[in-house]
Amino acid sequence: MKKIIFIIMLLMLLPTTAFAHTGMESSSPKDKETITGPLTEIVLTFNTNLEKLSTFTLLDKQGQKVNVDTVAVEGKLLKGSLKTPLPNGDYTVNWKIVGEDGHVIERSFTFTVNMPEQATVNMPEQANKTPEPTSQVTEPTPSAPSGAADTKEPVETAPVQTPSNAKNTFIWIGVGALLLIGIVGFTMRKRK
């Protein structure tokens, strides 16, 4: 009887473990993370190797596409690099990958860049400008009001449904049920 229970439990676990699709394990920056330093690279890590067609786009708060200089696949990693650090603001990463199993998966996550004012002034873009003469006093560039960060509306993204997952699960449950019936029948015959 213990063997039958063990086999049933094993069969119930098979559909979820053996046939899991590619999914994102982690990202840098993380979902909903606030970055307080210069950001020049976005890295997404997945649980299986990716096909070269995999990519992502970066959008600002207004939904405008932000230029990412290079997006490349390196095994399980999807990397994007920027020549200049992102300015303060809210961003959405929309990724679309093709896993080793051939399935296309699309998801998104958000993050915020909120560098202190001193750090934004010292960004490389600013450092390359010629300094003003020391005899003149220059006014600092006005930045967005500090309360502006508190009035941000969350960006909602709908998860993409993959009907093939449900179909595969039902098939494996059916196969498991048939195997279970066969095992129970075999055990009953053995006892007679």
TAHUVEN-V404616 format. One record per helix or strand of 2 or more residues. SS is the DSSP state (alpha for helix, beta for strand). FROM is the first residue (numbers start at 1). LEN is the number of residues. If there is no record, write none. Layout:
# TAHUVEN-V404616
ss: (SS SS)
from: (FROM FROM)
len: (LEN LEN)
This chain:
# TAHUVEN-V404616
ss: (alpha beta beta beta beta beta beta beta beta beta alpha alpha alpha alpha)
from: (2 24 33 41 55 65 70 77 89 104 117 124 146 163)
len: (17 5 3 6 6 2 5 5 11 10 5 4 6 29)
